[in-house]
Amino acid sequence: MAPRLIELCFQTAGLFEMAVQHRMGLPRHVDRVTLYRTPDATAGPLFAVVTPEAAKGSFDVEVVDRAGVRYLQVKGYRTVVFREDLDAQMFPSVHALMV
């Protein structure tokens, strides 16, 4: 598997949760992780794309390269919320990118 790519998904979903939903959580559950390919040293930068699933209270996250080639997908990532009073002003640049 690709633990760093999975962690990238968790961290990026966590930033979304803090900046947009104003809460902080810890990993609780993942429905599925799918590894499509492992990046090599020449792959260049990779990006985590977060899609919130509001009805399910979860996130789907894909790791892709500049061309949109998928490396990893995390489906149904949910957290346990331990703080719900985060100030969006703490994350102005993240908030601007994610909404």
N, C-alpha and C positions, 0 to 999 in steps of 0.2 A: 504494500500500500504506500501511500505518500503522506506521511504524517505532517510534514510542513505545509503541504497544500490544504490538508484538512484544517490545520490551525489557522491558515490564512482565511478560510471560510468562516470559522468561528469568530476571529477578530474583526473581520469586515462586517459581519452581521451584528456583532456587538457595537461597533461604531454607529451603524444605522440605528440600532435600538436606542442608544444614548442620544444621538443627535436629533432624531426624528420623533421617537416615541417617548423621550425624556425619562427613560428608565434604564436600570443597569441589571443585568442578569448573568447567571452562570450556566454553563451547558447542562441540560437535563436529558435531552433525548434527540436521537437522529433516526429517521425512518430508514434511510438508505444512503450509502456512499458508493459511487461508481467511479472507478479509475479507467479512463479511456486511453491515456498514454502518459508516460513519464517524461518530464522535460529533460533535455540534455543541456549541456553548457552553452550551446549556440541558440537555444530557443528564444533568448531575449527576455524582455519583461513579461510577466504574467499579471493578470488582473482578475480580481474577484468581483463578480456581478451578483448583487443581492436582489432577490425578488421576495418581498414580504407577502405572506399568505394570511391576510387579516382574518378571514373566516375561520382558519385553523389555528391562528395564533402561532404561526411558525414562519420559517424562512427557507427558501430554496436558494442555493448559492452555486454558481458555476465558476470555475477557474478557466480562463481563456487567454490566448495570446493576442497580439495586435491584429492578426488576420481573423480572429474569431474562432480559431480552432480550439475545441474543448479538450481540457486535460482531466478535469475532475468535476464531479457534481455531488453536492450534498443536498438531499431532499428531506424536508420535514424536520429541520433543526428547530428545537424549542429550548427555551431557557427557563430557569427559576428566577423570578424577579426578586431582588433583595433591596432595591432602592427605586422609588418612583418619583422623585422630586428633583431630577436633574434640570439645571438651567440650560436652555438651548444656547444661550450666549457663550457658554463654555466651549462650544464647537462650531464657531461661525463658518469656517472654511469647509468642514465636513458637511454641515447642514446645507451649504450652498451647492455642494456636489451631489447630494443624495436626494434632493427634492425636486 
